[in-house]
Amino acid sequence: MQQSLQVAGYIMRWQKKVCFSKKPAELNKYAVPGNSLLMQCVWACLLVLSGTFDQLTDMIIFVMFLFYGATALGVFILRKKMPDAPRPYKVWGYPVVPAIVIIIAAGLFVNTIITKPREAGFGLILMLTGVPMWYWFNRKEEVRSRESVVRIKSSLQFLFKIYNPQQDRE
C-alpha cells in the first residue's frame, strides 16, 4: 500500500511538472491524489486481467532490460558526442561495467524473443502504446512542443534534485 501511495505521489508531482493533464495532480478533500490513484488502479486491473503474473513479469522484465541496455548505450554515446560535458555522477567501472550491462541486456532481450515470443511481442506492444499517446498529448502547435521540452527539462532537473548521488555519499 505504501509503495502505491509513493508511486501516486510521484505521478502527481510529475504531472504538475510535465504536462499531459492536470487532473491526476489534483488532491481530493483528504489531500490525497485520488485521481492519480484511480488511474493507477485501472491500469493495474487491466494488466492483471491480461494474463498470469508470470506472463506480466516476463513482459515487463523484457522491456525493462531493453531500457537498461539503452541507458548503458547512452553513456557511451554521450561520452563520445559531448566529451567535455560536466559529469556530476561518474559511472563506476566505465567502460567495462556499461559494456557488460549492454551485453547482458542484449542477451536477455534475444533470449526472451526466442523462448517466449508471445510475452516479448506483448511487452513491445505495451511499450509502443506510449508512442501514439505521446503524439496525442502533444498534438497542439509547435509552441506547445517547445513548452513540453522546457517542462521535460525542468522535470528532469526536479528528479535530479530529489535524488542527488553526491548527497548519498556525504
C-alpha positions in Angstrom: 0.0 0.0 0.0 2.8 2.4 0.9 4.5 1.8 -2.4 1.3 2.5 -4.2 0.9 5.8 -2.4 4.6 6.7 -3.2 4.0 6.0 -6.9 0.9 8.0 -6.8 2.7 10.9 -5.2 5.5 10.7 -7.8 2.9 10.6 -10.6 1.2 13.7 -9.0 4.4 15.6 -8.8 5.4 14.6 -12.3 2.0 15.7 -13.7 2.4 19.1 -12.1 5.9 19.5 -13.7 5.5 17.9 -17.1 2.3 18.1 -18.8 -0.4 16.0 -20.2 -3.3 16.7 -17.9 -3.7 18.5 -14.6 -6.4 16.1 -13.4 -4.2 13.4 -11.9 -2.3 16.1 -9.9 -5.4 17.3 -8.2 -5.8 16.5 -4.5 -9.1 15.4 -3.0 -10.6 16.8 0.2 -8.3 14.5 2.2 -5.2 15.9 0.4 -4.7 12.6 -1.4 -4.1 12.4 -5.2 -7.2 10.4 -5.7 -7.4 10.7 -9.5 -3.8 9.5 -9.7 -4.6 6.5 -7.5 -7.6 5.7 -9.6 -5.7 5.9 -12.8 -3.0 3.6 -11.3 -5.8 1.2 -10.1 -7.4 1.0 -13.5 -4.1 0.3 -15.2 -3.2 -2.4 -12.7 -6.6 -4.1 -13.1 -6.1 -4.1 -16.9 -2.7 -5.6 -16.5 -4.0 -8.3 -14.1 -6.8 -9.2 -16.5 -4.4 -9.5 -19.4 -2.7 -12.7 -18.2 -0.9 -14.6 -15.4 1.5 -13.0 -13.1 4.4 -14.9 -14.7 3.4 -13.5 -18.2 3.2 -10.0 -16.8 6.7 -10.2 -15.2 8.1 -11.7 -18.4 6.7 -8.8 -20.4 7.8 -6.1 -18.0 11.3 -7.5 -17.4 11.7 -7.9 -21.2 11.0 -4.2 -21.7 13.0 -3.1 -18.6 16.1 -4.8 -19.9 15.6 -3.1 -23.2 15.7 0.2 -21.4 18.7 -0.8 -19.2 20.7 -1.6 -22.3 19.6 1.6 -24.0 20.7 3.6 -20.9 24.1 2.0 -20.8 24.5 2.6 -24.5 23.5 6.2 -23.9 26.5 6.6 -21.6 28.8 5.6 -24.5 27.0 7.9 -27.0 27.0 10.9 -24.7 30.7 10.4 -23.8 31.5 10.4 -27.5 29.3 13.3 -28.5 29.9 15.5 -25.5 33.3 14.6 -24.1 33.7 17.9 -22.2 30.3 18.0 -20.6 30.2 18.2 -16.8 29.7 14.8 -15.2 28.3 15.2 -11.7 27.9 11.4 -11.4 30.6 9.1 -12.6 29.8 5.7 -14.0 31.6 3.1 -11.9 33.8 0.8 -13.9 33.5 2.7 -17.1 33.8 1.4 -19.9 33.7 -2.3 -18.7 30.6 -2.2 -16.5 28.3 -0.4 -19.0 29.6 -2.8 -21.7 28.7 -5.8 -19.6 25.2 -4.3 -18.9 24.7 -3.9 -22.7 25.8 -7.5 -23.4 23.6 -8.9 -20.6 20.6 -6.8 -21.7 21.0 -7.8 -25.3 21.3 -11.5 -24.3 18.2 -11.4 -22.2 16.4 -9.5 -25.0 17.2 -12.1 -27.6 16.6 -15.0 -25.1 13.1 -13.7 -24.3 12.3 -13.3 -28.0 13.4 -16.9 -28.7 12.0 -18.6 -25.6 8.8 -16.5 -25.0 7.9 -14.7 -28.3 4.3 -14.1 -27.2 5.3 -12.3 -24.0 8.1 -10.4 -25.8 5.6 -9.3 -28.5 3.1 -8.1 -26.0 5.8 -6.4 -24.0 6.9 -4.5 -27.1 3.3 -3.6 -28.0 2.7 -2.4 -24.4 5.8 -0.2 -24.6 4.9 1.1 -28.1 1.4 2.2 -26.9 3.3 5.1 -25.4 4.2 6.5 -28.9 0.6 7.3 -30.0 -0.1 8.6 -26.5 2.8 11.0 -26.8 1.6 12.2 -30.1 -1.9 12.5 -28.8 -0.9 14.7 -25.9 1.5 16.7 -28.0 -0.8 17.3 -30.9 -1.0 21.1 -30.4 1.1 23.6 -32.3 4.9 23.9 -32.3 4.7 26.4 -29.4 3.4 23.7 -27.2 6.1 21.4 -28.4 8.7 23.9 -27.2 6.9 24.3 -23.9 6.9 20.5 -23.5 10.7 20.4 -24.0 11.1 23.0 -21.3 8.7 21.1 -19.0 10.5 17.8 -19.5 13.8 19.6 -18.9 12.5 21.1 -15.7 11.1 17.7 -14.7 14.5 16.1 -15.1 16.0 18.8 -13.1 13.3 18.2 -10.4 14.1 14.5 -10.4 17.8 15.1 -10.0 17.1 17.4 -7.1 15.1 14.6 -5.4 17.9 12.1 -5.9 21.4 13.5 -5.8 24.0 10.8 -5.6 26.6 13.1 -4.2 24.3 13.8 -1.2 24.2 10.0 -0.6 28.0 9.8 -0.3 28.2 12.6 2.3 
